[in-house]
Amino acid sequence: MKAEYTLKHRIARAIVLLAIVLAGFYLLASYVAVEVIESQVVGGRMERIADTLIGRQLRHEPVEPPPDMRFYVNEDIPGELLGRPRGLHELVINRQQVQALIKVVGSDRFAVVQEVAEFEQTEFVIYSALAIGFISSILLAVVLGYGTARRMVTPLTTLAEAVGNGQPAPLPSLASNDEIGVLARALTRRTDELQRFLERERLFAGDVSHELRTPLTIMLGAAELLEVQLDDRPKQQEIARRLQRVARDTAERVSALLWLSRAPEKLGTPAVALGPLIRQEIERYQPMLEGKPVVCRFEEQAQVSLRARPELVAIAVGNLVRNACQHTERGEVLVALQPDAIVISDTGPGLPDQVVARLFERFVHGGAESAHGNGMGLSIVKRVADHLGWTIRYERTPEGGSRFVLKLPPAEPES
């Protein structure tokens, strides 16, 4: 996660943004206040003094302006003020910043000029103080914001790290009375529930696999014996073969449950050569093509070996080969071993679009509802692929058949 999207940075940025808004508001209010003071106090004082001086001038009394002001009448008015309208003006006269008030009484024109260098200096000091206060407020907000955010988020981060690292109970902040403590207790309860559920599932899968192996072995042996005894009865012998296939497939499902119930990192992963294993699965399901004009071919484009449980690889490949042989009535079933994939394609009828969208879900049949199987084969293949770290995808061949691609992890070429 990028730093700018963490909870700590979002809290800190919210505090800094609030400080900027508040400090900016007070800065604007102070600026307006200074301008109002300048306009009303300074301007009002000049208005009063100008009225007094103009009154004395019109009564021909002695005119004595204050020491910081100068009073001009008609032709005595400086050239910088000539042509300016009546009212208050800010300008530079003789390199000095001044404020000038121009008034017209009858045919006479008057000007009162006040030097504002001292006031401008005071104004500069005020604005500088406001700017320093604004910058200091922002810096203080940054320090306090990140400090507060770190203090608020640290317990949550510690809790998240403990959960992510699989730290055994008790979790940090478990006894806290704040929201972090509530979250820690909720996570603890949820973790305990999940652990109990996973333990029940693991024990169930192991018990089922163990309890079903013996009767399945007996059924398989009995079916093989029955097939031998019915050598002179082809129809009954075919039933015996079907019983063998069903018993063998059921044993395979039970084995898949056992292996899939274990975590991948806890399984031994010997190096397995894929070529011989695929040939074995093709030979296993070759009898399904008897009586059909279908050829099952194997193309070993590369000799590939990788680390995986051979039982799981056989389950994935075997299910796909069996489906292809079962649903192909004419043409061929092609199994290609490529350097990075196992591709099983057929010339069967393909799959309808409404089935393709849910192909790897449980109890979804590849064909009609009356098709063979219970809709579990491809879902088990998907689970096995995920367990092995492979990926599987379905494609429609140009001839309209089906193609399944098992994408392999980087393999080790055989010498």
Phi and psi in degrees as a GROMACS rama.xvg file:
@    title "Ramachandran Plot"
@    xaxis  label "Phi"
@    yaxis  label "Psi"
@TYPE xy
-69.663  149.158  LYS-2
-61.3216  -36.1598  ALA-3
-70.4886  -11.3705  GLU-4
-104.261  3.95472  TYR-5
-75.4778  156.824  THR-6
-61.8432  -37.6662  LEU-7
-60.4745  -45.6828  LYS-8
-69.4998  -33.4948  HIS-9
-66.942  -41.1307  ARG-10
-64.5169  -45.6881  ILE-11
-61.9648  -42.6838  ALA-12
-66.021  -33.7038  ARG-13
-65.4971  -41.7964  ALA-14
-65.834  -43.2732  ILE-15
-64.7488  -41.6203  VAL-16
-63.1387  -40.9689  LEU-17
-62.2028  -41.1598  LEU-18
-64.8222  -40.2011  ALA-19
-62.0894  -44.243  ILE-20
-63.2667  -48.0579  VAL-21
-66.0315  -45.8259  LEU-22
-64.7931  -39.3995  ALA-23
-63.5358  -37.8841  GLY-24
-63.8653  -46.8173  PHE-25
-67.4073  -33.6273  TYR-26
-64.5187  -43.5967  LEU-27
-64.8251  -41.1075  LEU-28
-63.456  -40.2534  ALA-29
-66.0465  -40.4431  SER-30
-62.1376  -45.5536  TYR-31
-61.7273  -40.592  VAL-32
-62.0508  -42.8747  ALA-33
-63.3571  -42.1735  VAL-34
-65.7117  -38.1853  GLU-35
-66.2025  -40.8819  VAL-36
-61.5854  -45.2524  ILE-37
-61.6782  -41.3666  GLU-38
-71.9662  -45.5061  SER-39
-84.8151  -43.6076  GLN-40
-74.5031  -55.992  VAL-41
-67.3316  -47.3557  VAL-42
-64.2288  -40.0415  GLY-43
-64.3766  -39.9609  GLY-44
-63.3321  -41.6962  ARG-45
-66.8958  -34.9164  MET-46
-62.0049  -46.632  GLU-47
-65.2723  -45.1019  ARG-48
-65.0853  -39.9654  ILE-49
-63.1334  -41.6167  ALA-50
-62.2458  -39.7072  ASP-51
-65.7089  -45.9007  THR-52
-66.9756  -40.0525  LEU-53
-66.1908  -38.8127  ILE-54
-61.4072  -44.1548  GLY-55
-65.557  -38.2795  ARG-56
-63.2183  -42.1987  GLN-57
-70.0014  -26.9209  LEU-58
-90.4079  3.98635  ARG-59
60.6368  36.8432  HIS-60
-97.6221  162.125  GLU-61
-61.4849  134.407  PRO-62
-109.905  118.441  VAL-63
-127.719  95.4911  GLU-64
-69.9864  161.289  PRO-65
-61.2942  161.959  PRO-66
-60.487  -30.4449  PRO-67
-92.5877  10.9632  ASP-68
-129.619  155.62  MET-69
-129.154  145.088  ARG-70
-121.093  125.36  PHE-71
-121.917  145.803  TYR-72
-129.375  128.951  VAL-73
50.0392  -114.276  ASN-74
-69.969  -12.0541  GLU-75
-79.8668  -11.9365  ASP-76
-64.7728  134.738  ILE-77
-62.1886  154.992  PRO-78
-62.9196  -28.808  GLY-79
-65.0529  -21.0718  GLU-80
-99.0107  -8.53423  LEU-81
-68.3037  137.777  LEU-82
84.2675  -8.62195  GLY-83
-79.3511  144.733  ARG-84
-72.3863  166.063  PRO-85
-64.8408  150.904  ARG-86
127.449  -173.014  GLY-87
-95.6467  133.605  LEU-88
-133.514  148.807  HIS-89
-113.868  126.677  GLU-90
-157.663  179.436  LEU-91
-113.664  125.723  VAL-92
-127.301  123.322  ILE-93
53.5662  44.8667  ASN-94
62.8556  23.11  ARG-95
-123.27  135.864  GLN-96
-76.1295  122.372  GLN-97
-133.903  163.828  VAL-98
-117.311  132.549  GLN-99
-123.814  133.75  ALA-100
-111.856  119.235  LEU-101
-107.397  130.114  ILE-102
-132.999  150.624  LYS-103
-125.82  123.6  VAL-104
-124.189  109.74  VAL-105
65.5264  -123.862  GLY-106
-97.8772  1.3218  SER-107
-98.1061  146.487  ASP-108
-121.971  130.803  ARG-109
-125.323  151.155  PHE-110
-142.032  131.399  ALA-111
-114.812  122.671  VAL-112
-117.017  132.146  VAL-113
-127.811  132.929  GLN-114
-75.7046  133.53  GLU-115
-119.256  18.9529  VAL-116
-59.3059  -42.5604  ALA-117
-66.8713  -41.1527  GLU-118
-66.7258  -40.2895  PHE-119
-62.3158  -37.0088  GLU-120
-65.4216  -42.1229  GLN-121
-63.4396  -41.053  THR-122
-62.7672  -39.856  GLU-123
-62.76  -41.606  PHE-124
-63.3246  -41.1243  VAL-125
-64.4449  -46.7498  ILE-126
-64.3483  -37.5122  TYR-127
-64.1514  -42.1329  SER-128
-63.6442  -40.035  ALA-129
-64.3134  -42.0094  LEU-130
-64.8592  -42.5218  ALA-131
-63.4678  -41.0767  ILE-132
-63.3593  -38.6571  GLY-133
-65.2594  -48.6603  PHE-134
-63.4327  -41.3037  ILE-135
-63.8608  -38.158  SER-136
-63.5487  -41.2266  SER-137
-65.895  -45.3431  ILE-138
-61.8897  -41.5026  LEU-139
-64.6354  -38.9071  LEU-140
-64.0731  -38.5566  ALA-141
-62.8184  -47.0882  VAL-142
-63.6573  -50.1164  VAL-143
-66.7956  -37.6379  LEU-144
-62.5396  -49.3035  GLY-145
-70.812  -34.4379  TYR-146
-65.5689  -44.365  GLY-147
-65.306  -43.46  THR-148
-62.5746  -42.1036  ALA-149
-63.6124  -40.6509  ARG-150
-66.6658  -35.6969  ARG-151
-74.9853  -37.3942  MET-152
-90.1619  -23.5557  VAL-153
-55.0363  -46.3455  THR-154
-60.7355  -38.5351  PRO-155
-67.3777  -41.0256  LEU-156
-64.6027  -41.7162  THR-157
-61.4612  -41.041  THR-158
-65.1497  -43.3328  LEU-159
-63.3246  -41.9484  ALA-160
-64.4821  -38.2816  GLU-161
-65.5105  -41.4235  ALA-162
-67.7322  -42.8863  VAL-163
-65.6222  -33.2561  GLY-164
-86.2975  0.372936  ASN-165
70.3511  32.5892  GLY-166
-63.8235  131.135  GLN-167
-67.7699  159.862  PRO-168
-61.3963  152.711  ALA-169
-84.5672  150.151  PRO-170
-77.0977  158.367  LEU-171
-61.9779  152.388  PRO-172
63.2449  18.5384  SER-173
-65.7164  -29.7123  LEU-174
-94.6319  1.76079  ALA-175
-70.688  150.076  SER-176
-96.5727  1.35396  ASN-177
-91.738  -170.56  ASP-178
-63.4789  -31.4023  GLU-179
-64.7924  -39.9553  ILE-180
-65.0147  -39.5151  GLY-181
-61.3017  -43.2266  VAL-182
-64.6581  -42.1052  LEU-183
-62.88  -42.6669  ALA-184
-67.4482  -38.0673  ARG-185
-64.9161  -41.7098  ALA-186
-64.1813  -39.4706  LEU-187
-62.4945  -45.4812  THR-188
-62.8646  -44.2872  ARG-189
-64.7436  -40.3964  ARG-190
-63.69  -41.4404  THR-191
-63.1515  -41.0972  ASP-192
-63.9504  -43.5586  GLU-193
-65.2305  -40.3018  LEU-194
-63.6979  -41.806  GLN-195
-65.1911  -40.4047  ARG-196
-64.0012  -45.9891  PHE-197
-63.9537  -36.6427  LEU-198
-65.5343  -41.7436  GLU-199
-62.999  -42.0145  ARG-200
-64.3409  -41.2096  GLU-201
-64.7927  -44.7587  ARG-202
-66.0716  -38.3776  LEU-203
-63.1974  -46.8506  PHE-204
-61.8615  -42.4483  ALA-205
-65.3988  -41.7433  GLY-206
-66.3886  -43.7772  ASP-207
-61.5825  -46.3083  VAL-208
-60.3854  -42.9874  SER-209
-68.4155  -43.4834  HIS-210
-73.1253  -28.1565  GLU-211
-89.441  -18.3956  LEU-212
-62.3232  -44.7503  ARG-213
-63.5832  -51.7494  THR-214
-63.4358  -33.8337  PRO-215
-67.2931  -38.4521  LEU-216
-64.3008  -40.5224  THR-217
-64.2019  -43.2159  ILE-218
-62.4852  -43.2292  MET-219
-64.2349  -42.3678  LEU-220
-65.0754  -39.6704  GLY-221
-66.661  -38.1401  ALA-222
-66.5519  -38.7332  ALA-223
-65.4942  -41.5201  GLU-224
-64.8566  -40.1756  LEU-225
-64.101  -37.5023  LEU-226
-63.0313  -39.5382  GLU-227
-67.3231  -40.5852  VAL-228
-71.5018  -23.719  GLN-229
-98.6056  30.3758  LEU-230
-61.4829  -26.9245  ASP-231
-94.26  4.3809  ASP-232
-126.3  87.8805  ARG-233
-58.6151  -39.129  PRO-234
-66.3639  -47.787  LYS-235
-67.078  -31.7057  GLN-236
-64.6841  -36.5878  GLN-237
-63.8249  -36.3544  GLU-238
-64.5862  -39.6109  ILE-239
-63.5767  -41.2588  ALA-240
-62.7187  -40.3918  ARG-241
-63.2204  -39.0948  ARG-242
-62.1658  -38.8745  LEU-243
-61.2132  -45.9706  GLN-244
-63.1824  -42.6131  ARG-245
-63.907  -44.0159  VAL-246
-64.0589  -41.9005  ALA-247
-65.8423  -42.6784  ARG-248
-65.1352  -38.9409  ASP-249
-64.5229  -41.8426  THR-250
-61.274  -37.0906  ALA-251
-64.2371  -42.102  GLU-252
-63.4464  -41.48  ARG-253
-62.8079  -41.5702  VAL-254
-63.4496  -39.5856  SER-255
-62.3387  -41.8838  ALA-256
-59.4183  -41.191  LEU-257
-65.0693  -47.5269  LEU-258
-69.5964  -39.897  TRP-259
-71.7559  -17.7968  LEU-260
-77.1473  -9.81598  SER-261
-101.455  147.249  ARG-262
-67.583  140.773  ALA-263
-56.8356  -37.3656  PRO-264
-72.1323  -13.5744  GLU-265
-95.7168  -2.19351  LYS-266
-93.4598  142.656  LEU-267
-71.0059  139.606  GLY-268
-123.841  83.4089  THR-269
-72.0357  160.807  PRO-270
-74.6069  126.928  ALA-271
-123.948  133.018  VAL-272
-84.3173  125.46  ALA-273
-76.0213  -31.6771  LEU-274
-57.5483  -58.0104  GLY-275
-60.2957  -35.524  PRO-276
-66.1034  -41.5568  LEU-277
-66.7783  -40.3843  ILE-278
-60.0372  -39.7841  ARG-279
-63.2447  -41.6946  GLN-280
-69.233  -36.0668  GLU-281
-64.3327  -45.1421  ILE-282
-63.1111  -33.5594  GLU-283
-64.0228  -39.6106  ARG-284
-101.845  8.20669  TYR-285
-59.5081  -37.1851  GLN-286
-59.2576  -21.8327  PRO-287
-67.566  -16.3448  MET-288
-95.9862  1.52159  LEU-289
-64.4523  132.459  GLU-290
84.3625  -0.140387  GLY-291
-117.051  142.149  LYS-292
-76.6585  62.6468  PRO-293
-129.419  136.497  VAL-294
-114.663  132.696  VAL-295
-106.173  116.311  CYS-296
-114.533  152.406  ARG-297
-124.463  123.49  PHE-298
-112.691  111.456  GLU-299
-96.0706  87.1039  GLU-300
-73.2471  -17.4876  GLN-301
-156.717  147.53  ALA-302
-88.2787  113.377  GLN-303
-121.555  136.685  VAL-304
-134.13  145.306  SER-305
-150.352  170.114  LEU-306
-92.7864  116.817  ARG-307
-168.72  162.911  ALA-308
-72.4717  119.312  ARG-309
-60.1828  -30.9332  PRO-310
-62.4717  -41.8944  GLU-311
-70.3473  -39.3174  LEU-312
-62.7206  -41.1554  VAL-313
-64.6691  -36.9763  ALA-314
-63.7946  -46.4133  ILE-315
-64.8506  -50.2429  ALA-316
-67.5015  -42.691  VAL-317
-61.8928  -41.7335  GLY-318
-61.7439  -41.8578  ASN-319
-69.1484  -41.2011  LEU-320
-65.0557  -42.9628  VAL-321
-62.0733  -44.7511  ARG-322
-60.4451  -42.3912  ASN-323
-64.8904  -43.6261  ALA-324
-67.4257  -34.1982  CYS-325
-72.3223  -35.1616  GLN-326
-103.708  4.00564  HIS-327
-102.877  118.869  THR-328
-96.0906  -23.8349  GLU-329
-155.521  156.535  ARG-330
106.023  -126.406  GLY-331
-152.579  157.759  GLU-332
-115.467  122.054  VAL-333
-114.735  124.397  LEU-334
-113.057  116.444  VAL-335
-115.324  126.919  ALA-336
-99.03  107.799  LEU-337
-100.55  167.413  GLN-338
-58.8111  -27.7573  PRO-339
-127.916  12.7696  ASP-340
-162.367  157.234  ALA-341
-114.441  122.391  ILE-342
-116.453  122.163  VAL-343
-115.545  114.775  ILE-344
-126.528  154.886  SER-345
-143.321  172.343  ASP-346
-109.538  30.6366  THR-347
-76.1406  -167.436  GLY-348
-76.5177  -6.74145  PRO-349
77.4563  -171.893  GLY-350
-122.307  140.96  LEU-351
-68.4402  156.082  PRO-352
-61.3615  -36.6436  ASP-353
-68.528  -21.1197  GLN-354
-85.735  -35.8668  VAL-355
-59.6793  -37.5434  VAL-356
-63.8742  -26.2709  ALA-357
-124.812  31.5977  ARG-358
-62.5838  -38.872  LEU-359
-97.0795  14.7034  PHE-360
-85.3215  160.824  GLU-361
-72.5558  145.926  ARG-362
63.8823  22.8704  PHE-363
-100.31  119.763  VAL-364
-86.6954  145.818  HIS-365
-75.5786  -19.9269  GLY-366
-128.842  -140.058  GLY-367
-72.2246  169.645  ALA-368
-65.1976  -24.9794  GLU-369
-84.1871  3.40854  SER-370
-65.348  158.735  ALA-371
-67.603  153.722  HIS-372
93.2543  169.986  GLY-373
-112.876  12.5212  ASN-374
77.6126  17.1119  GLY-375
-102.116  -17.9745  MET-376
-58.5145  -53.349  GLY-377
-70.1594  -31.3111  LEU-378
-66.3555  -36.8835  SER-379
-68.2393  -39.0765  ILE-380
-60.3562  -41.4893  VAL-381
-64.5342  -42.566  LYS-382
-63.8301  -41.4928  ARG-383
-64.2812  -42.7849  VAL-384
-60.8821  -45.8394  ALA-385
-61.7748  -39.4002  ASP-386
-64.4243  -36.378  HIS-387
-84.9244  -8.3395  LEU-388
82.7833  19.6767  GLY-389
-95.8793  174.688  TRP-390
-129.581  151.1  THR-391
-131.486  140.742  ILE-392
-142.726  156.607  ARG-393
-110.415  139.036  TYR-394
-133.919  153.331  GLU-395
-99.8616  127.663  ARG-396
-73.7961  160.061  THR-397
-58.2631  -28.8295  PRO-398
-80.7776  -4.50008  GLU-399
99.644  -1.27293  GLY-400
-82.3169  -165.583  GLY-401
-113.228  148.649  SER-402
-138.296  125.351  ARG-403
-111.452  132.15  PHE-404
-118.134  116.007  VAL-405
-94.9268  106.738  LEU-406
-82.0689  124.106  LYS-407
-94.5897  154.82  LEU-408
-71.311  170.967  PRO-409
-52.0623  122.776  PRO-410
-99.2622  168.43  ALA-411
-106.293  105.463  GLU-412
-60.5921  139.074  PRO-413
-77.1  143.607  GLU-414
